[in-house]
Amino acid sequence: DRAVQYADEHGVLMVHAAGNEAQNTDTKASYPTDTYGSVLSDSSATLWLSVGASSWKPNEQFIANFSNYGDQTVDLFAPGVDIYSTMPDNKYKFQEGTSMAAPVVSGSAALIMAYYPQLNAKQIRELLMSTVVKYPNQEVIVPHEGNPGESEKKLFPQLSVSDGEINVYKALQAAEKMQ
């Protein structure tokens, strides 16, 4: 909690993998979280992005079947399935997880910071959130731990705060206008 609070107070954009438990983090937290403090005086980090994993699969399978989600607690989605990634001993392997999606968002933020160093972490967070690709009518299978026969469908926008998936191109265009 103290580390999150310290980073937030010092202008650090924190990008968090939402978790791979196929759970709604609005009702069951996946730690660490952006909240800190006592139960009576909860505070939240303002420079925090929680990232769920999307897949390359079309339509109903657009959300990774393992990804955590939450209309109030997962900020946006990013590709997190079949990501070709580095491994120990100078190797590469296809990986999946919100731990693969979060670096997409981190890299996007870093790219914007590199080209537009005058923008602060709050502005970059706002850019990433406001330029997502939205799929307002896309029905998806909600990730569900346990029996796949119990799966339900919801509209994609019901699974995150931003209602969308990262789009670094649109974010860069918006950063250019913002400067």
QUIFENBEL-V448298 format. One record per helix or strand. SS is the DSSP state (h for helix, s for strand). FROM is the first residue (numbers start at 1). LEN is the number of residues. If there is no record, write none. Layout:
# QUIFENBEL-V448298
ss from len
SS FROM LEN
SS FROM LEN
This chain:
# QUIFENBEL-V448298
ss from len
h 2 8
s 14 4
s 24 1
s 35 2
s 43 2
s 48 7
h 59 3
s 63 1
s 69 1
s 76 4
s 83 5
s 91 5
h 98 18
h 121 10
s 133 2
s 139 3
h 148 3
s 153 3
h 156 4
s 164 2
h 168 11
